[in-house]
């Protein structure tokens, strides 16, 4: 377990003008996450589905006081910008320097030589995986020499001097208790399996996408079947097969509904397409919500604070029917919504104003 640093953190030995921008990962330890959920459940408050999403949501909180109340942990793994100070000659030396300064680093890191030693380290981490107080889905091998890292350089988004070696996906067995059909922003109808809850990799899985009707046919899946599921990338649950030998006598065939479960419009499949679509267009509230969420997403207009629940409220209250309506919202309208304080309303209006200065590429994508 990675422990918190002592309260009296040693100060860097470099001069006061030296600047090191530390890089690291922020997460919930499993023990802290479970305790936080236990306390929330005892108060009748919302509990989080998994540590990863909880950490991401906590960091996006507009109110820093809410973030401060949650037991986040930070593990440093490198330095970014360095001004005035000396750059260590190796990655391992960088980690040692961070530890001397009192920053938390992962005590399981190691320096090895050769492919065989890397494989042995990988296998060691697989054996330790389930006993750790945090979730991991693999290891990252890095060239230790900083000079060699600089020679190797980076691609658009990834360095040439580091490579991830993922662990095999964890699998579990459960029963398909039902199937619901969700409507996306383009009207695409996606079947989602409702599963008998099962623990997998420290997370309770109760839903898994089935993608489309062709995938259901390929799996020969029926409601009542016992299925094998994986967490793809240790995040997204996926049905990978059925245990046909355990199929009960009474099972139910999965059929695409004739009308949209949200707006009752006809569902059609274009010739040559796998996907079925709701024909309701923007008359379908599910499509409106998804299109507005997409418009506000990180790769589009990146409107901070406009999350799924708030979008649902805005559409359900008929305050917003298309993305343009977002820019006509007032503070009075927002504070009247459930769990929307004046400060949050003001922050959202500021984020909407800021989004007006977006780029053409983001606007077209949105």
N, C-alpha and C positions, 0 to 999 in steps of 0.2 A: 504494500500500500504506500502511495506517495503521501508523505506527511506535510502538514503546513510548516512553513519556516518559522523560526523563533520570533517572538515579538520584537526583540532587540536585534534588528537586521544589521549586519556589518556593512559599513559604507565602503564604496569603491575606493581603491587606493589611488586612482588617477586624479588628475587635477580637476578643479571645480569646473573648468571650461570644457572638459571632455564630455562628449555625449554619445551614449550607446542606446540605440533603439532596440529593445529586446523583442524577440518574436516568440510566440508560444501558443498553446491551445488552452481554451477555457472550457471547462466541462463540469458535470456533476459526478462525484463519486457515487457508486451504487448505494452505499450505506447512507450518505447524506440525502440522496434522491428519495430513497424509500422512507426515511424519517420525515422528510418534507411532505411527502404524500400522506403519511400517517397523520401528521398534524392537521393537514388541510381536510382530510376526510373526517376527523374528529370534530372539526368546526363546521362541517357541512359545506365546505368549499370545493371548488373544482380540483381534481387530481390530474396529474400529467400522465400521458401515455408512455413516454420513454425519456431517458436522460438527454438524448441528443436534441430532440425537438424542444424539450424544456429549457435547455441551455441557450439554444438559438433564440427562442421566444423571450427569455429573460434579458438577453443582451439587446433586443430590439425594443424593450420597454421605454416608453417616452418619459416615465417618471423614474428618476434614478433612485428614489427612496424604495421603490418596489424591487429594483434590482439588488440593492444593498441588503435587503431582508432575506435573500435567497443564498444558500451556501455554495456558491460557485468556487471552483478551484482553478488555478492557472499553473500550467507546467511550461517552463521556458525550454525552447529547443534550439535557439540560435540568436544572432544579432543581425539587425538590418543595417540602418544608417549608422555609421561611426564617424564622429567629428572630433578631432583632436586627440583621441586615444589611439592606442596601438591595436591593430587587428591581429588576433592570435593566428599562428601559422597552421593550425589544424582545427577541424570541427570538434574533436574530443577536447582540445585545449580550451576552446570556446565554452563548452559545457562546464568544464572545471572552473573557469573564471566566473561563470554565472552562479555556480554553487558557492564559491568563496564570497560572493556578494550577498549571499543569503537568499537567492532566488531558488525556487523549487525546480529541480530537474528530475527526470526519470532515472531512478537508481539502477534500472535493468539495462541501460544502454551498455554496449561493449564495443571494443575495437578489435577486429579480427583481420586475418590475412588469408585471402584465397576463397574460391567459390565453395569449397567443401566446408570451410569454417562458417561461411555465411549460411549454408544449408543447416548445419548443426545448430546454429543460433536460432534459426527459424523454427526448427523442430522443438527446441527447448521452450520457445515462447508459446507454441501450441500446447505443450504440456502444462504450462503455467496459466494459460488463458482463463480457465474457469475459476481459478482461485484469486484473480485480481479484483480489486475494488472499483474497477472502471472497465468500460467496454473497449475492446480493440478488434479490428478486423484484419490485421496483418502487421507486417513490419516494413520499415523503409531502410534500404541499404544506401549509404552515402559514401562518396569518396572522401577520405579524411583530410587530405591535403588541400588547403585553401588555394594554393597556387595551381594545383591541378584542376580544382573546381573552376577557376577563372579561365583556364585553357580550354576546358570542355564547353563552357558557356551554357546558354539556355535556349530553349525553343520559345515559341510564342507564350506558352503558359506553363511549361514544365522545364526543370533543369536537366541537362544531359548527365549530370554527376550524381543523380539520385534515382532510385527505382523502387516502387512498392511491390512487395510480395504478399498477396492476399491469402488469408486462410481459407480452407474449404468452407462453403456455406453450411451453417448448422441446420439440421433437419428435425422435423417433429411430425407426429401423427395426430390428426384430429378428425372431426366429422363435419361435413357440410350440412348446416341446419336450415339454410335457406339461401336464396339469391335475390338481390335487389338490383335495380337498373338505374344508374346515375346518368345525368344529362350534362354534357360538356358545353363549352362556349360555342362550338360550331354545330351543336345539336347532336353530336355523336353519342350514341347510347352504349354505355359500358356496363357489362354485368359484373357485380361484386359479390363474392361468396361471403356469407355470414357464417362464421365458424364457431364451433364449440371452443371457448377460450382455452388456449394452451400456452404454457411458458416456453419461450425459445430465446436462448441467449440473454436471459434476464429480463425479457420483455413479454408481456401477455399479448398474444396475437388473437384477434377475433374477427378480422376482415382480411380479404385478399382479392386483388383484382383478377378477373378471368379474361380480361382484354377484349374478346369478341366471341361471337357464336362459333366461329371456325375453331377457336382454341378449345371451347367446350366440347365440340364434336371430336376434335383430335384426342382429347383426354378421355372421351366417352364418360363424361362426368354427369352424375345425377344427384339430386338432393337426397341426403341420407347416406351418401358414400363416405367411407373412411379414406382420407387423402394424406399424401405426404407433402409437407410444405417446407419451404426454405425462406430465409430472409436474404434476398439478393443484396450483396454488398453490406450485409448485416443491417439493412434498413427496411427495404420494401418486401413485404411478405408475398410469396408466390406459390401457387399450387403447381407442383412438378409431376404429380402422378396420382393415380388412385390405387388402392389395395383391393383389386377386383375379387380376391378370394374372401374378403370380408364384407362384400356387398350384401345388405339385408334383402329379404324377399320384397319388402315394400319400399320402393324408392320412387322418386318423382322426376319426370323428365323436365329439363330446363328449356322453356320456350320464350322466344322474344315476344313481348306484348305487342298488340296491334296499335295501341295508342300510348302517347307519352305519359309517364307516371306523374308528371308535374302539371302539364297544361292540357292533357287529353287530346292533343293534336295527333294526327296520323303519323305513324312511324313508317319510313320507307327505306329501301335499300337500292341505291343506284346500280345499274347494271355494270358489272366489272369491279365493284367495290366490295370489300369485306364488311365495312362498317354500316350499321343501321343508323338513321338520323331522324330526330324529331323535326317535323316540318313547320313547327310553330314560329321559328325565327325569334325576333325580339319580343314577340307576344308571349314567349315562354319565360317565366321568371327565372328558371334555372340558367338559361342561356344568358339572360341579362346579367345575372350575378357573376357568372364566370367570365363574361366579356369585360365587365368592369374590374374584376379582380386582375385579369390579365393586363388591362390598361394601366393599373396601378403597380404592377409587379416590378421587381428589381431591374430586369432587363428592358423594361418599357419606360414608363414615366417615373418609376421609383418613388412613389408617394408614401412616405413613411407614416405609419399609424393607420393606414387604410387596409385593415386585415379582413379575413373571411367573415367573421361575425358582424363587423361593422357594415360591410357591404350588404350582407343579408338584411340587416335592420333597415338600411337606407332604401333598399328595393321594396321590402315588405311594407314599409311606411309610405311608399310611393313618393319619396323625396327625390329619387334618382331613377331614371329609366334608361339613360345612356351616359357614356363618359362625360359628355359636355355638361350635363346637369351637375356634376361634381363642383364645377366652378361657380355655381349659383347658390351653394349652400351658405347658410348664415350660422353664426354662433348660437343664436336662439334655437334654431332647428336642431343643432347638434346636441346641446346640453339637455334637450328634452328626451333624448334617446337613453335607453337603459345603460347604466355603467359608463356614462360619458360625462366627466367632470368638466368645469369651465376651462381648466388648464389643458386638458386633452383636446378639447374642441379648438382652442386657440392654436395649439401645436399643429393640429391637422390642417387648419386654414392656412397656416404659414407654409406647411409642406405643399399644399395645393398651389399656393402662389409661387413657390420656388420651382415647381414642376413646369410652369409656363416657359421657363428658360431652357427647356430640354433641346436636344439635338434633333435634326430631321430624321435620322436613322431610328432613334428611340420612338419618335412619334409614329413613324410608319409601322414599326414593329408592334406598338401598342394598339 
